[in-house]
Amino acid sequence: MFNVPPHFQETYKEILEVQKNDNPLLRLNLAAVSPVTEEGQIDGEAFHKLYSELSDRIGFSSLLLAGATGEGEFLDAIQFQQLYSAGLRLKQEKGTHLIGGVIRKSKKETLEAAKFWAGTDVDYIMVAMPTNEELTQADISRLLSEVTTLGKDVIVYRTGLSTTLPELETLTKSHIVAVKDTTGKEDSLYTRVGELYTTDKLLLQGNDRWFYESFGASLENGQDYIGNISGACNLAPFADLRNIIAASLIEEKRTGNEEYNVIAREAQDIMNAGFDDLFSNMDTVGDKTQGGRREVPIVASALNFMYEKFPEKSLNPNLSGHIPKIGKEYSRVLPPLVTERDNLLERYQQLKSI
């Protein structure tokens, strides 16, 4: 229902081609939602079907194995192994680069999880700071130093880097290759991105509401593309709008035609309005499943997609009872976005033909 219509498919392929970059971190990166069985195990077959389809559909090149299940819980050791096995199959079949996500409650658990990923075939480790411990700048620096000795390229996430740039600069020759930063908003992003460029690290972005600003700031500071480890809806038409923003800003830089910027700005406004409408009606689902406002729509979008595509597969047991409501919300919110998306695709197509 939400796929790009046939007469726009060639244009959409061009949009994906515009964004191609030799560095997989500078393509659209996807945060992995993990479908689970009634027994609480990672459903590897459902995972594979979901991400194989999305790989073809929206053209991502790296997959963050974050393990979100919509239940607000961290994965245990067995689930981590199941998640890795599911991701590895995708890497072998699709050439997808894997990012092992580390978000734990304590510094000790964080280091243990990082060591697990270091012993696997993931391409990167993304390390977030522990959620239940207040770390000093020295603590953060020591933790990063330990993680970067494990032999994998490291992405740093959620460290309060606004005050730790000197510490990050001391690790310039280490295995830290990128920073995922969402601290800035429209009025400060350009300064923030420029500040991060002094560290010579790639910048990744994680809040779709500020994708236009983040991407524009990145291009202005010389990075040809900004990796987007998405925290919001990864499915059509949201992902399509995000790709339209990226390709339009790249084309504006290449051609100097400001009409591309107009398309990108409108795509962001349309996407944000869709988020507001959809998320406001997901809060009750988040409350009932302890998943929270941000996490549940991510999981719900994937599960709703799976429910339509692969109804024989098991769903997250805590969310499956909410699928009718989720489906109803998607059926209400998404069709108008599809119409707007197609209008933008037509305008992009017309500009390219000039």
C-alpha positions in Angstrom: 0.0 0.0 0.0 2.8 2.4 0.8 5.3 1.4 -1.8 6.5 3.9 -4.4 4.2 3.8 -7.5 5.6 2.3 -10.7 5.9 5.6 -12.5 8.2 6.9 -9.7 10.3 3.8 -9.1 13.1 4.9 -11.4 13.2 8.3 -9.8 13.4 6.6 -6.3 16.2 4.3 -7.5 18.1 7.5 -8.5 17.4 9.0 -5.1 19.0 5.9 -3.5 21.9 6.1 -6.0 22.6 9.7 -5.2 23.3 8.8 -1.6 25.8 6.0 -2.3 29.1 6.4 -0.5 32.0 4.0 -0.2 31.9 4.3 3.6 28.9 2.2 4.9 28.5 4.5 7.9 27.7 7.3 5.5 24.7 5.6 4.1 21.3 5.3 5.7 21.9 3.1 8.8 19.0 1.2 10.4 18.3 0.5 14.0 17.3 -3.1 14.4 14.0 -3.9 16.0 14.0 -7.5 17.2 10.8 -9.6 16.9 10.5 -12.1 19.8 8.6 -15.3 20.3 6.1 -16.0 23.0 9.0 -17.6 24.9 11.0 -14.4 24.8 13.5 -15.6 22.2 14.7 -13.6 19.2 12.7 -14.8 16.2 15.6 -15.1 13.7 13.4 -16.1 10.8 11.1 -13.1 11.2 14.1 -10.9 11.8 15.6 -12.1 8.5 12.4 -11.6 6.5 11.9 -8.1 7.9 15.4 -6.8 7.2 15.8 -8.5 3.9 12.7 -6.8 2.7 13.7 -3.4 4.1 17.3 -3.7 2.7 15.8 -3.9 -0.8 13.1 -1.4 -0.1 15.0 1.6 1.4 18.6 0.9 0.6 20.3 0.9 4.0 23.9 -0.5 4.2 24.5 -0.8 8.0 22.3 -2.4 10.6 22.5 -1.5 14.3 21.9 -4.5 16.4 20.4 -2.6 19.2 17.9 -5.3 20.4 14.9 -3.1 21.0 11.9 -5.3 21.8 9.4 -2.7 22.9 9.4 -4.1 26.5 11.9 -1.6 28.0 14.3 -4.5 28.9 17.9 -5.1 28.0 18.7 -8.3 26.2 20.3 -11.2 28.1 23.3 -13.2 26.9 21.2 -15.8 25.1 19.2 -13.1 23.3 22.4 -11.2 22.3 23.7 -14.4 20.7 20.4 -14.9 18.9 20.4 -11.3 17.7 23.9 -11.7 16.4 23.1 -14.9 14.5 20.2 -13.2 12.9 22.3 -10.2 11.9 25.2 -12.4 10.6 22.8 -14.2 8.2 21.9 -10.8 6.7 25.6 -9.8 6.4 26.4 -13.1 4.6 23.4 -12.8 2.2 23.2 -9.0 1.6 26.6 -7.7 2.5 25.1 -5.6 5.3 27.6 -4.1 7.7 26.7 -4.8 11.3 27.0 -2.5 14.3 26.9 -4.2 17.7 25.0 -2.0 20.0 26.0 -1.6 23.7 23.6 0.0 26.1 23.7 -1.4 29.6 22.9 -0.2 33.2 26.5 -0.2 34.6 30.1 0.4 33.4 30.9 -3.2 34.2 28.0 -4.5 32.0 28.8 -2.1 29.3 32.4 -3.4 29.1 31.1 -7.0 29.1 28.7 -6.4 26.3 31.5 -4.6 24.3 33.7 -7.6 24.8 31.0 -9.9 23.5 30.7 -7.9 20.3 34.5 -7.7 20.0 34.5 -11.5 19.7 32.1 -11.6 16.8 32.1 -10.6 13.1 30.4 -7.3 13.5 32.1 -4.4 11.8 31.6 -1.7 14.5 30.7 -1.4 18.1 28.4 1.4 19.2 28.9 2.3 22.8 26.4 4.3 24.8 27.1 5.4 28.3 25.5 3.3 31.2 22.0 4.3 32.0 22.0 3.9 35.8 25.4 5.4 36.6 26.5 9.0 36.8 29.9 9.0 35.1 32.5 11.8 35.5 34.5 12.9 32.4 37.4 10.8 33.7 35.1 7.7 33.9 33.9 8.3 30.3 37.5 8.7 29.1 38.6 5.5 30.9 35.7 3.5 29.6 36.3 4.6 26.0 40.0 3.8 26.3 39.1 0.3 27.5 36.6 -0.3 24.7 38.9 1.0 22.0 41.6 -1.6 22.9 39.2 -4.4 22.0 40.2 -4.3 18.3 36.9 -3.1 16.7 36.1 0.3 15.2 34.0 2.2 17.8 31.1 4.6 17.4 30.5 6.8 20.5 26.9 7.5 21.4 25.3 9.7 24.1 28.3 10.7 26.1 27.5 14.4 26.8 30.3 15.2 24.3 29.6 18.9 24.5 31.9 18.9 27.5 34.2 16.0 26.5 35.6 17.2 23.2 39.2 17.4 24.7 38.9 13.8 25.9 37.7 12.7 22.5 40.5 14.5 20.7 43.1 12.6 22.8 41.6 9.4 21.3 42.0 10.6 17.7 44.4 7.9 16.9 42.3 5.2 18.5 39.6 3.0 17.1 36.9 5.6 17.5 35.6 6.3 14.0 32.3 8.1 14.5 30.2 10.1 16.9 26.4 9.8 17.1 25.2 13.2 18.4 21.7 14.4 19.0 22.4 17.2 21.4 21.8 20.0 19.0 18.6 21.4 17.5 18.0 23.8 14.6 19.6 26.9 16.2 22.8 25.1 17.4 23.4 22.2 15.0 25.6 24.1 12.6 27.9 25.1 15.4 27.8 21.6 17.0 28.7 19.9 13.7 31.6 22.2 13.1 32.8 21.6 16.6 32.7 17.8 16.1 34.7 18.2 12.8 37.6 19.4 14.8 37.9 15.8 16.1 38.2 14.4 12.6 35.4 11.9 13.4 32.4 11.0 11.2 29.2 12.4 12.5 26.1 10.2 12.7 22.6 11.6 13.4 19.9 9.9 15.3 16.8 12.1 15.5 14.6 12.1 12.4 12.9 15.3 13.5 16.2 17.2 12.8 17.4 15.3 9.8 17.1 18.2 7.5 19.2 20.4 9.8 21.7 17.7 10.6 22.2 16.8 7.0 22.5 20.4 5.9 25.0 21.2 8.6 27.0 18.1 7.6 27.2 19.1 3.9 28.1 22.6 4.8 31.0 21.3 6.9 32.4 19.1 4.1 31.0 15.7 5.0 29.3 14.5 1.8 26.7 12.4 3.7 25.5 12.0 7.2 24.8 8.5 8.6 21.3 8.3 10.0 20.9 5.7 12.7 17.2 6.2 12.9 15.3 6.4 16.1 11.9 6.9 14.5 9.8 5.1 11.9 12.0 3.2 9.3 9.1 2.2 7.1 7.5 3.8 4.1 6.6 6.6 3.7 8.8 8.0 6.6 11.9 6.4 5.2 11.1 7.6 1.7 10.7 11.2 3.0 14.1 10.9 4.8 15.7 9.7 1.5 14.1 12.5 -0.4 15.6 15.0 2.1 19.1 13.6 1.7 19.1 13.3 -2.1 17.6 16.8 -2.5 20.2 18.5 -0.3 23.0 16.6 -2.1 21.6 17.7 -5.5 21.3 21.3 -4.2 24.9 21.3 -3.3 25.8 19.8 -6.7 23.7 22.0 -8.9 23.2 25.2 -6.8 19.4 25.0 -7.5 17.6 26.1 -4.3 14.4 24.4 -5.4 15.9 21.2 -4.2 16.2 22.8 -0.7 12.5 23.7 -0.8 11.6 20.1 -1.5 13.9 18.9 1.4 12.4 21.4 3.8 8.8 20.4 2.9 9.7 16.7 3.3 10.9 17.4 6.8 7.8 19.3 7.7 5.5 16.6 6.4 7.5 13.9 8.2 7.4 15.8 11.5 3.6 16.3 11.2 3.2 12.6 10.7 5.3 11.8 13.7 3.3 14.2 15.9 0.0 12.6 14.7 1.2 9.0 15.1 3.2 9.3 18.3 0.5 11.1 20.2 -1.7 8.1 19.7 1.0 5.6 20.7 1.6 6.9 24.2 -1.0 4.6 25.7 0.6 1.6 24.0 4.0 2.6 25.4 2.6 3.0 28.9 1.1 -0.5 28.8 4.2 -2.3 27.6 6.8 -0.3 29.5 8.4 0.5 26.2 8.2 4.3 26.3 7.1 6.9 23.8 10.2 6.6 21.6 10.7 2.9 21.5 7.2 1.6 20.9 6.5 3.4 17.6 9.8 2.0 16.3 8.8 -1.5 17.2 5.2 -1.1 16.3 6.1 0.1 12.8 8.2 -3.0 12.2 5.6 -5.4 13.8 2.8 -3.8 11.8 4.8 -4.3 8.7 5.5 -7.9 9.6 1.9 -8.5 10.5 0.9 -7.4 7.0 3.7 -9.2 5.2 4.3 -12.3 7.3 1.2 -13.0 9.4 2.3 -16.5 10.1 5.3 -15.3 12.2 5.1 -14.7 15.9 5.0 -11.1 17.2 6.2 -9.5 20.4 3.7 -11.0 22.9 3.4 -7.7 24.8 2.6 -5.8 21.7 0.6 -8.3 19.6 -2.6 -7.4 21.4 -2.2 -3.8 20.3 -1.7 -4.6 16.7 -5.3 -3.8 15.7 -5.0 -0.3 17.2 -1.5 0.1 15.7 -2.9 -1.0 12.3 -5.8 1.4 12.6 -3.5 4.3 13.4 -1.2 3.5 10.5 -4.2 3.2 8.1 -5.3 6.7 9.2 -2.0 8.6 9.4 0.1 7.1 6.5 -2.1 7.5 3.3 -2.0 11.3 3.4 1.8 11.1 3.9 2.0 8.9 0.8 0.1 11.5 -1.2 2.6 14.2 -0.1 5.5 11.9 -0.7 4.4 11.3 -4.3 4.0 15.0 -4.9 7.5 15.6 -3.7 8.8 12.8 -5.9 7.1 14.4 -8.9 8.7 17.7 -8.2 12.1 16.1 -7.7 11.6 14.2 -11.0 10.8 17.5 -12.8 13.8 19.3 -11.4 16.1 16.4 -12.5 14.7 16.6 -16.0 15.6 20.2 -16.5 
